[in-house]
Amino acid sequence: MGADPDRGGAAGWRRPGHPAGGPGRRHARDVPGCVHPGGALVPARGAVTRVLAVAGAVVTLSGVAMLLVLAVRHGWFGPVARVTAGAFLAAVLGGLGARGGARDRGLGSPVGSAPVALVATGAAAAYLDVVAVTAYYAWLPPAAGLALCVAVAVGGLALARRWSSELLAVLMVAGAGALSPVVAGSAGWLLSAVLGVLAVVGWWAGGERTVPLLTVTRSLPVSLSLLAGSGLATGRAPGSALLAVAVVVLLATLVTSALSVRRDGADVASSAALALVVVGTLAVDTALGGTLATVAHVGVAGVLLLGATVLGRTPVGPVAAHLVVTAGVGGAVSAVLAVVSGAPDGFVGTSLLLLALGHLAVAGVTRSRISLGLGSGVAGLALLTWLQHPFAVISLGLAERHDLAVAFVDSVLAAGVVALAWWATASVRGVPAEVRTIARVVAWVVGLASTATALVSVGTLAGQRFDAPDLGFTAGHAVATVIWMAAAAALLLRSLDRPDDADLTLRSGLLLSAVAVAKLFLFDLAALDGVLRSVAFIATGLLLLATGSRYARAWERRPRT
């Protein structure tokens, strides 16, 4: 009888015209396919063996799941007999596979697909048996059941580590992970804990190698379990237990992903695993509701942002940027969700602006492009929520129905956000010049709009205090127009002193002058009346004249080149 073809045994292929064992002999492991003398392409027998082994493992594990679950529905033999039969089958399969693998290694050959499939099937069946007695029949307390899960997983995956067989680890983890929900019967914290054990021990089974398929295979089931559990968890106690499991799995995934990426910077699968677990954890946090959800979001945000900071700097880092970005984005999203769930009604925008200030301050101090990107994303979201305030001060009727106190505070914060973003963009090295220019333009636009909004808001509030809201509203707009013109004058004069960016500064000043004059004629002329209209026109006109005169004198004094 020939040896296993995927180990290069005695049964080989014979090229036409050469006798068996002659120079034309080739093994199936050497080529993916060989040409039959009749001309047909014959697949390598090693690949056929692997396909049959995987198919056999899938079918056998499905049968074990039916034995443990479907037998209950149809009343087949008692629970003890079902569990005993499953354990016996697992022991037999695992023993046969271990014996076959030992024989292969004793002959100096790699372990074949058949022993790998037998061990994977036996270990997965044993794991499902433990899940059944813990989660379905409740014969064991959860702590004891989880400890037994760890023992079974370590025992089965130890051979995968010893044999350096990713196929064994993938088959066992995939089989146990896919069928554990079927055996457990319902989603919840215990099922997530069982699948979390597989995720952590599965990482250990990979050893010092980069195993992307195993990484995704061990992380996906627990992430889906957290998502399912978040939708079904009812009551504070089950929700808290599920949250505890999610946090433990998140911490373990963050640590294991960091170790893997530090060893191999191209291991993008580890970042994908962290992203999957983050999604599941955020779903659990959100499902809790109320104060507990806010606290959970804050905790997750702190863990992920701290992790991103540590991984991006010495002495732990820097590791590959993809993992730092994944942790940072997860932390930023969790922080935003904490603000949305915990901020008082009407102050969500205010809280987002404060959060953006914090992110941008960190980016400027650390000079990290990743922190700058995260801060810019949060700032963009915060400014979108702020946009309601400028539109609310277009008319007196809209302004009186709006919360002007919040509009004033948010506008001051928005001006601070764009100013800090401008500074952080200038401080961080490696930022393209185009991005710096965009940050500068956005800072000017938002800064002027927020100034006008703040002035109109405080003016209208003061007017309401003295029973003259229309006077306060028009006074705010008049002052805003004059300030816009003053800012335009400052830009025009600044362009003479800054030759590096004189063109952009000059164009910005001219554009702002045109906007201020357009506001004066298109808005202020209709909205203002009496003395305020005259004051606005006179002040703006004088600023234009003074700016033009000073600009001309300064230009004449410049040295000619």
C-alpha positions as CSV (number, residue, x, y, z in Angstrom):
1,M,0.0,0.0,0.0
2,G,1.4,3.4,-1.0
3,A,2.1,6.2,1.5
4,D,-0.2,9.3,1.7
5,P,0.2,11.1,-1.6
6,D,0.3,14.6,-0.1
7,R,3.5,13.5,1.8
8,G,5.2,12.4,-1.3
9,G,4.8,8.6,-0.8
10,A,5.6,5.7,-3.1
11,A,2.6,6.2,-5.4
12,G,3.7,8.7,-8.0
13,W,3.0,9.9,-11.5
14,R,4.8,8.3,-14.5
15,R,5.7,10.3,-17.5
16,P,5.0,8.5,-20.8
17,G,8.2,6.8,-22.1
18,H,9.8,6.3,-18.7
19,P,9.5,3.3,-16.5
20,A,8.3,3.4,-13.0
21,G,10.9,4.8,-10.7
22,G,12.9,6.3,-13.6
23,P,13.9,9.9,-14.2
24,G,10.4,10.9,-15.4
25,R,8.7,10.0,-12.0
26,R,7.1,12.9,-10.1
27,H,5.1,13.0,-7.0
28,A,1.7,14.6,-6.6
29,R,3.0,17.0,-4.0
30,D,5.5,18.4,-6.6
31,V,2.9,19.8,-9.0
32,P,-0.7,20.9,-8.6
33,G,-1.7,18.7,-11.5
34,C,-0.3,16.2,-14.1
35,V,-1.1,15.5,-17.7
36,H,-2.6,12.0,-18.1
37,P,-1.3,10.1,-21.1
38,G,-4.6,10.5,-22.7
39,G,-4.3,14.3,-22.5
40,A,-6.7,15.0,-19.6
41,L,-5.6,17.2,-16.7
42,V,-5.5,15.0,-13.6
43,P,-5.6,16.9,-10.2
44,A,-2.8,16.3,-7.7
45,R,-3.8,13.5,-5.3
46,G,-2.6,15.5,-2.3
47,A,-5.2,18.2,-3.0
48,V,-7.9,15.5,-3.3
49,T,-6.9,14.1,0.0
50,R,-7.2,17.5,1.7
51,V,-10.6,18.2,0.1
52,L,-11.9,14.8,1.3
53,A,-10.4,15.3,4.8
54,V,-12.1,18.7,5.2
55,A,-15.4,17.5,3.9
56,G,-15.2,14.5,6.2
57,A,-14.6,16.8,9.2
58,V,-17.5,19.0,8.3
59,V,-19.9,16.1,7.9
60,T,-18.7,14.4,11.1
61,L,-19.0,17.6,13.2
62,S,-22.5,18.2,11.8
63,G,-23.4,14.7,12.9
64,V,-22.1,15.3,16.4
65,A,-24.2,18.5,16.6
66,M,-27.2,16.6,15.5
67,L,-26.5,13.9,18.1
68,L,-26.3,16.5,20.9
69,V,-29.2,18.8,19.9
70,L,-31.6,17.2,17.4
71,A,-31.8,14.0,19.5
72,V,-33.3,16.1,22.3
73,R,-36.0,17.4,19.9
74,H,-36.9,13.9,18.7
75,G,-36.5,12.2,22.0
76,W,-33.7,9.9,21.0
77,F,-31.9,8.2,24.0
78,G,-31.3,10.1,27.1
79,P,-29.0,13.2,27.6
80,V,-26.3,11.1,29.4
81,A,-26.1,8.7,26.5
82,R,-25.9,11.5,24.0
83,V,-23.1,13.3,25.8
84,T,-21.3,10.0,26.4
85,A,-21.5,9.0,22.8
86,G,-20.2,12.4,21.7
87,A,-17.2,12.1,24.1
88,F,-16.5,8.6,23.0
89,L,-16.5,9.6,19.3
90,A,-14.3,12.6,20.1
91,A,-11.8,10.4,21.9
92,V,-11.7,7.8,19.2
93,L,-11.2,10.3,16.4
94,G,-8.6,12.3,18.3
95,G,-6.7,9.1,19.3
96,L,-6.6,7.8,15.7
97,G,-5.5,11.2,14.4
98,A,-2.7,11.6,17.0
99,R,-1.5,8.1,16.3
100,G,-1.4,8.7,12.6
101,G,0.4,12.0,13.0
102,A,3.0,10.4,15.3
103,R,3.6,7.6,12.8
104,D,4.2,10.2,10.0
105,R,6.6,12.3,12.1
106,G,8.4,9.1,13.1
107,L,9.0,8.4,9.4
108,G,10.4,11.9,9.0
109,S,7.5,13.1,6.9
110,P,5.1,16.0,7.4
111,V,1.8,15.0,9.0
112,G,-0.7,14.1,6.4
113,S,-4.2,15.6,5.8
114,A,-6.0,12.6,7.2
115,P,-4.5,12.7,10.7
116,V,-5.0,16.4,10.8
117,A,-8.6,16.1,9.9
118,L,-9.2,13.3,12.5
119,V,-7.6,15.3,15.3
120,A,-9.5,18.5,14.3
121,T,-12.8,16.7,14.2
122,G,-12.2,14.9,17.5
123,A,-11.1,18.1,19.3
124,A,-14.0,20.1,17.9
125,A,-16.4,17.3,18.9
126,A,-15.0,17.3,22.4
127,Y,-15.4,21.1,22.6
128,L,-19.0,20.8,21.5
129,D,-19.6,18.2,24.1
130,V,-18.4,20.5,26.8
131,V,-20.5,23.4,25.4
132,A,-23.5,21.1,25.6
133,V,-23.0,20.0,29.2
134,T,-22.3,23.7,30.2
135,A,-24.7,25.9,28.2
136,Y,-27.4,23.5,27.1
137,Y,-27.9,20.9,29.9
138,A,-26.3,23.2,32.6
139,W,-24.7,20.2,34.3
140,L,-21.6,22.2,35.0
141,P,-21.4,25.7,36.5
142,P,-20.2,28.3,34.0
143,A,-16.8,28.7,35.6
144,A,-16.1,25.0,35.5
145,G,-17.4,24.7,32.0
146,L,-15.2,27.5,30.7
147,A,-12.2,26.0,32.5
148,L,-12.9,22.7,30.8
149,C,-13.3,24.5,27.4
150,V,-9.8,26.0,27.9
151,A,-8.4,22.6,28.6
152,V,-10.0,20.9,25.6
153,A,-9.0,23.8,23.3
154,V,-5.4,23.8,24.5
155,G,-5.2,20.0,24.2
156,G,-6.5,20.0,20.6
157,L,-4.6,23.1,19.4
158,A,-1.4,22.0,21.1
159,L,-1.0,19.4,18.3
160,A,-1.6,22.1,15.7
161,R,1.1,24.2,17.3
162,R,3.5,21.2,17.5
163,W,2.8,20.0,14.0
164,S,2.8,23.6,12.6
165,S,-0.5,22.9,11.0
166,E,-2.7,25.9,10.3
167,L,-5.2,23.5,8.6
168,L,-5.7,21.6,11.9
169,A,-6.2,24.8,13.9
170,V,-8.6,26.3,11.3
171,L,-10.7,23.1,11.1
172,M,-11.0,22.8,14.8
173,V,-11.8,26.5,15.5
174,A,-14.1,26.8,12.6
175,G,-16.0,23.6,13.4
176,A,-16.4,24.4,17.1
177,G,-17.1,28.1,16.5
178,A,-19.7,27.5,13.8
179,L,-21.6,24.7,15.7
180,S,-21.3,26.0,19.3
181,P,-24.3,28.4,18.8
182,V,-26.3,25.4,17.6
183,V,-25.4,23.3,20.5
184,A,-25.8,26.1,23.1
185,G,-29.3,26.8,21.9
186,S,-29.3,30.6,22.4
187,A,-27.0,33.7,22.3
188,G,-25.8,35.2,25.5
189,W,-22.8,35.9,27.6
190,L,-21.9,32.2,28.1
191,L,-21.8,31.5,24.4
192,S,-19.7,34.6,23.8
193,A,-17.3,33.5,26.6
194,V,-17.1,30.0,25.0
195,L,-16.2,31.5,21.6
196,G,-13.8,34.0,23.3
197,V,-11.9,31.0,24.6
198,L,-11.5,29.7,21.1
199,A,-10.3,33.1,19.9
200,V,-7.6,33.5,22.5
201,V,-6.3,29.8,22.4
202,G,-6.5,30.0,18.6
203,W,-4.0,32.8,18.6
204,W,-1.7,30.7,20.8
205,A,-2.0,27.8,18.4
206,G,-0.6,30.0,15.6
207,G,2.8,30.1,17.3
208,E,5.4,32.5,15.8
209,R,3.9,32.3,12.4
210,T,1.6,34.7,10.5
211,V,-1.7,32.8,10.0
212,P,-4.2,35.2,8.5
213,L,-6.9,32.6,7.8
214,L,-6.8,31.3,11.4
215,T,-6.8,34.9,12.7
216,V,-10.1,35.7,11.0
217,T,-11.6,32.3,11.7
218,R,-11.1,32.6,15.4
219,S,-12.3,36.2,15.6
220,L,-15.4,36.1,13.5
221,P,-17.6,33.7,15.7
222,V,-17.1,35.7,18.9
223,S,-17.8,39.0,17.1
224,L,-21.1,37.6,15.6
225,S,-22.0,36.2,19.0
226,L,-21.6,39.6,20.7
227,L,-23.7,41.2,18.0
228,A,-26.4,38.6,18.4
229,G,-26.2,38.8,22.2
230,S,-26.6,42.6,22.1
231,G,-29.9,42.2,20.4
232,L,-31.2,39.5,22.7
233,A,-29.9,40.6,26.1
234,T,-32.7,41.7,28.4
235,G,-32.3,42.9,31.9
236,R,-29.4,44.6,33.7
237,A,-27.6,41.5,34.9
238,P,-27.4,39.6,31.6
239,G,-26.4,42.8,29.9
240,S,-23.6,43.5,32.4
241,A,-22.3,39.9,32.1
242,L,-22.2,40.2,28.3
243,L,-20.4,43.5,28.6
244,A,-17.8,42.0,30.9
245,V,-17.2,39.2,28.4
246,A,-16.9,41.7,25.6
247,V,-14.4,43.9,27.4
248,V,-12.2,40.8,28.3
249,V,-12.3,39.6,24.7
250,L,-11.5,43.2,23.5
251,L,-8.5,43.5,25.8
252,A,-7.2,40.0,24.8
253,T,-7.6,40.8,21.1
254,L,-5.8,44.1,21.5
255,V,-2.9,42.5,23.2
256,T,-2.6,39.5,20.9
257,S,-3.0,41.7,17.8
258,A,-0.3,44.0,19.0
259,L,2.1,41.0,19.6
260,S,1.4,39.6,16.1
261,V,1.8,42.9,14.3
262,R,4.9,43.7,16.3
263,R,6.3,40.5,15.0
264,D,5.1,40.9,11.4
265,G,4.1,44.4,10.3
266,A,2.3,43.1,7.3
267,D,-0.1,41.1,9.4
268,V,-3.2,43.0,8.4
269,A,-5.5,40.2,9.5
270,S,-4.7,41.0,13.2
271,S,-6.1,44.5,12.6
272,A,-9.1,43.0,11.0
273,A,-9.6,40.8,14.0
274,L,-9.5,43.8,16.3
275,A,-12.0,45.7,14.1
276,L,-14.4,42.7,14.3
277,V,-14.3,42.5,18.1
278,V,-14.6,46.3,18.4
279,V,-17.8,46.2,16.3
280,G,-19.2,43.5,18.6
281,T,-18.2,45.4,21.7
282,L,-19.7,48.7,20.6
283,A,-23.0,46.9,19.8
284,V,-23.1,45.5,23.3
285,D,-22.4,48.9,24.8
286,T,-25.1,50.5,22.8
287,A,-27.7,47.9,23.7
288,L,-27.3,48.5,27.4
289,G,-28.9,51.9,27.3
290,G,-28.9,54.7,29.9
291,T,-26.0,55.6,32.1
292,L,-24.4,52.1,31.8
293,A,-24.1,52.5,28.1
294,T,-22.4,55.9,28.4
295,V,-19.9,54.5,31.0
296,A,-19.2,51.5,28.8
297,H,-18.5,53.7,25.8
298,V,-16.2,55.9,27.8
299,G,-14.3,52.8,29.1
300,V,-13.9,51.3,25.7
301,A,-12.9,54.6,24.2
302,G,-10.2,55.0,27.0
303,V,-8.9,51.5,26.4
304,L,-8.6,51.8,22.6
305,L,-7.3,55.4,22.6
306,L,-4.7,54.5,25.2
307,G,-3.8,51.4,23.3
308,A,-3.4,53.4,20.1
309,T,-1.2,55.9,21.9
310,V,1.0,53.3,23.5
311,L,1.4,51.3,20.2
312,G,2.3,54.4,18.3
313,R,5.2,55.4,20.5
314,T,8.2,54.0,22.3
315,P,8.9,51.9,24.2
316,V,6.1,49.5,23.1
317,G,5.8,50.9,19.6
318,P,5.8,52.1,17.0
319,V,4.0,49.1,15.4
320,A,2.5,49.1,11.9
321,A,0.2,52.0,11.3
322,H,-2.8,49.9,10.3
323,L,-3.2,48.5,13.9
324,V,-2.8,52.0,15.4
325,V,-5.4,53.4,13.1
326,T,-7.8,50.5,13.8
327,A,-7.5,51.0,17.6
328,G,-7.7,54.8,17.2
329,V,-10.7,54.8,15.0
330,G,-12.5,52.4,17.3
331,G,-11.7,54.6,20.3
332,A,-12.9,57.7,18.5
333,V,-16.2,56.1,17.5
334,S,-16.7,54.9,21.0
335,A,-16.1,58.4,22.4
336,V,-18.6,59.9,19.9
337,L,-21.2,57.3,21.0
338,A,-20.5,58.2,24.6
339,V,-21.2,61.8,23.9
340,V,-24.4,61.0,21.9
341,S,-25.7,58.7,24.6
342,G,-24.7,60.7,27.6
343,A,-25.0,64.4,26.7
344,P,-28.1,66.2,27.9
345,D,-30.7,67.1,25.4
346,G,-29.6,70.1,23.3
347,F,-25.9,69.7,24.3
348,V,-24.8,66.9,22.0
349,G,-23.2,69.3,19.6
350,T,-21.5,71.1,22.5
351,S,-20.1,67.9,23.8
352,L,-18.8,66.8,20.3
353,L,-17.1,70.2,19.9
354,L,-15.4,69.7,23.3
355,L,-14.4,66.2,22.2
356,A,-12.9,67.5,19.0
357,L,-10.9,70.1,20.9
358,G,-9.4,67.3,23.0
359,H,-8.5,65.2,20.0
360,L,-6.9,68.1,18.1
361,A,-4.9,69.2,21.2
362,V,-3.5,65.7,21.5
363,A,-2.6,65.7,17.8
364,G,-0.8,69.0,18.1
365,V,1.1,68.0,21.2
366,T,2.1,64.6,20.0
367,R,2.6,65.7,16.4
368,S,1.0,62.5,15.2
369,R,-0.6,62.3,11.8
370,I,-2.9,59.5,12.9
371,S,-4.1,61.6,15.9
372,L,-4.6,64.5,13.5
373,G,-6.7,62.4,11.2
374,L,-8.9,61.1,14.0
375,G,-9.2,64.6,15.4
376,S,-10.2,66.0,12.0
377,G,-12.9,63.3,11.6
378,V,-14.4,64.1,15.0
379,A,-14.1,67.9,14.3
380,G,-15.9,67.4,11.0
381,L,-18.8,65.6,12.7
382,A,-18.9,68.3,15.4
383,L,-19.0,71.1,12.9
384,L,-21.8,69.4,11.0
385,T,-23.9,69.5,14.2
386,W,-23.0,73.2,14.7
387,L,-24.2,74.2,11.2
388,Q,-27.8,74.5,12.6
389,H,-26.8,77.7,14.5
390,P,-25.7,79.9,11.6
391,F,-28.9,79.1,9.7
392,A,-31.0,80.0,12.7
393,V,-29.7,83.6,12.9
394,I,-30.6,84.5,9.3
395,S,-33.9,86.0,10.4
396,L,-35.3,87.3,13.7
397,G,-38.2,84.9,13.7
398,L,-35.9,81.9,13.4
399,A,-33.5,83.3,16.0
400,E,-36.3,83.8,18.6
401,R,-37.3,80.2,18.3
402,H,-33.7,78.9,18.6
403,D,-31.7,78.2,21.7
404,L,-29.4,81.2,21.4
405,A,-27.4,80.5,24.5
406,V,-26.3,77.1,23.2
407,A,-25.7,78.8,19.8
408,F,-23.4,81.3,21.4
409,V,-21.4,78.6,23.3
410,D,-21.2,76.3,20.3
411,S,-20.0,79.1,18.0
412,V,-17.2,80.0,20.4
413,L,-16.2,76.4,20.6
414,A,-16.4,76.0,16.8
415,A,-14.0,78.9,16.4
416,G,-11.7,77.2,18.9
417,V,-11.9,73.9,17.0
418,V,-10.9,75.4,13.6
419,A,-8.1,77.5,15.2
420,L,-6.7,74.4,17.0
421,A,-7.1,72.4,13.8
422,W,-5.1,75.0,11.9
423,W,-2.4,74.9,14.6
424,A,-2.2,71.1,14.7
425,T,-2.0,70.8,10.9
426,A,0.9,73.3,10.9
427,S,2.6,71.4,13.8
428,V,2.4,67.9,12.5
429,R,5.3,66.9,10.1
430,G,4.6,65.3,6.8
431,V,1.3,67.0,6.2
432,P,1.0,68.0,2.4
433,A,0.9,71.7,1.6
434,E,-2.5,71.3,0.0
435,V,-4.0,69.9,3.3
436,R,-2.4,72.8,5.2
437,T,-4.0,75.3,2.8
438,I,-7.4,73.6,3.1
439,A,-7.2,73.7,6.9
440,R,-6.4,77.4,6.7
441,V,-9.3,78.3,4.4
442,V,-11.7,76.2,6.5
443,A,-10.5,77.9,9.6
444,W,-11.1,81.4,8.1
445,V,-14.6,80.5,6.8
446,V,-15.8,78.7,10.0
447,G,-14.2,81.4,12.2
448,L,-16.0,84.2,10.5
449,A,-19.3,82.4,10.4
450,S,-19.0,81.5,14.1
451,T,-18.1,85.0,15.0
452,A,-21.2,86.4,13.2
453,T,-23.4,83.7,14.8
454,A,-22.0,84.4,18.3
455,L,-22.5,88.2,17.9
456,V,-26.0,87.9,16.6
457,S,-26.9,85.4,19.3
458,V,-25.6,87.5,22.2
459,G,-27.1,90.6,20.6
460,T,-30.6,89.0,20.3
461,L,-30.4,87.7,23.9
462,A,-29.5,91.2,25.2
463,G,-32.3,92.7,23.2
464,Q,-34.8,90.2,24.6
465,R,-33.6,91.1,28.0
466,F,-34.6,94.8,27.4
467,D,-37.7,93.9,25.3
468,A,-36.0,94.9,22.1
469,P,-35.0,91.7,20.3
470,D,-35.1,93.3,16.9
471,L,-32.6,95.9,18.0
472,G,-30.2,93.3,19.4
473,F,-30.5,91.2,16.3
474,T,-29.7,94.0,13.9
475,A,-26.9,95.3,16.1
476,G,-25.3,91.9,16.0
477,H,-25.4,91.6,12.3
478,A,-24.0,95.2,11.9
479,V,-21.0,94.5,14.1
480,A,-20.4,91.1,12.3
481,T,-20.2,92.9,9.0
482,V,-17.7,95.4,10.3
483,I,-15.6,92.6,11.8
484,W,-15.6,90.7,8.5
485,M,-14.4,93.8,6.7
486,A,-11.7,94.4,9.4
487,A,-10.5,90.8,8.9
488,A,-10.4,91.3,5.2
489,A,-8.3,94.4,5.7
490,A,-5.9,92.5,7.9
491,L,-5.5,89.8,5.3
492,L,-4.8,92.3,2.5
493,L,-2.1,94.1,4.6
494,R,-0.6,90.8,5.7
495,S,-0.1,89.7,2.1
496,L,2.6,92.5,1.8
497,D,4.6,91.2,4.8
498,R,4.4,87.4,4.0
499,P,6.0,86.7,0.6
500,D,5.8,82.9,1.1
501,D,2.0,82.8,1.0
502,A,1.2,86.3,-0.3
503,D,-0.9,85.1,-3.2
504,L,-3.2,83.0,-1.1
505,T,-3.5,85.7,1.6
506,L,-4.2,88.4,-1.0
507,R,-6.9,86.3,-2.7
508,S,-8.5,85.5,0.6
509,G,-8.6,89.1,1.7
510,L,-10.1,90.2,-1.6
511,L,-12.7,87.4,-1.5
512,L,-13.6,88.3,2.1
513,S,-13.9,92.0,1.2
514,A,-16.3,91.0,-1.6
515,V,-18.3,88.8,0.8
516,A,-18.6,91.6,3.4
517,V,-19.7,94.1,0.8
518,A,-22.2,91.6,-0.6
519,K,-23.6,90.9,2.9
520,L,-23.9,94.7,3.4
521,F,-26.0,95.2,0.3
522,L,-27.9,91.9,0.0
523,F,-28.7,91.3,3.7
524,D,-27.9,94.2,5.9
525,L,-29.7,96.7,3.7
526,A,-32.9,94.8,4.0
527,A,-32.5,93.5,7.6
528,L,-31.1,96.6,9.3
529,D,-32.9,99.9,9.6
530,G,-32.3,103.4,11.0
531,V,-29.0,104.4,12.6
532,L,-27.6,100.8,12.6
533,R,-27.8,100.6,8.8
534,S,-26.0,103.9,8.4
535,V,-23.3,103.0,10.9
536,A,-22.6,99.6,9.2
537,F,-22.3,101.3,5.8
538,I,-20.1,104.1,7.1
539,A,-17.8,101.8,9.1
540,T,-17.4,99.3,6.2
541,G,-16.7,102.1,3.7
542,L,-14.1,103.7,5.9
543,L,-12.4,100.4,6.4
544,L,-12.3,99.9,2.6
545,L,-10.8,103.4,2.1
546,A,-8.2,103.0,4.8
547,T,-7.2,99.6,3.6
548,G,-6.8,100.7,0.0
549,S,-4.8,103.8,1.0
550,R,-2.5,101.9,3.3
551,Y,-2.1,99.0,0.8
552,A,-1.1,101.5,-1.9
553,R,1.5,103.2,0.3
554,A,3.0,100.0,1.5
555,W,3.2,98.7,-2.1
556,E,5.0,101.8,-3.2
557,R,7.6,101.4,-0.4
558,R,8.4,97.8,-1.3
559,P,11.8,97.4,-3.0
560,R,11.6,96.8,-6.7
561,T,13.1,93.6,-8.0
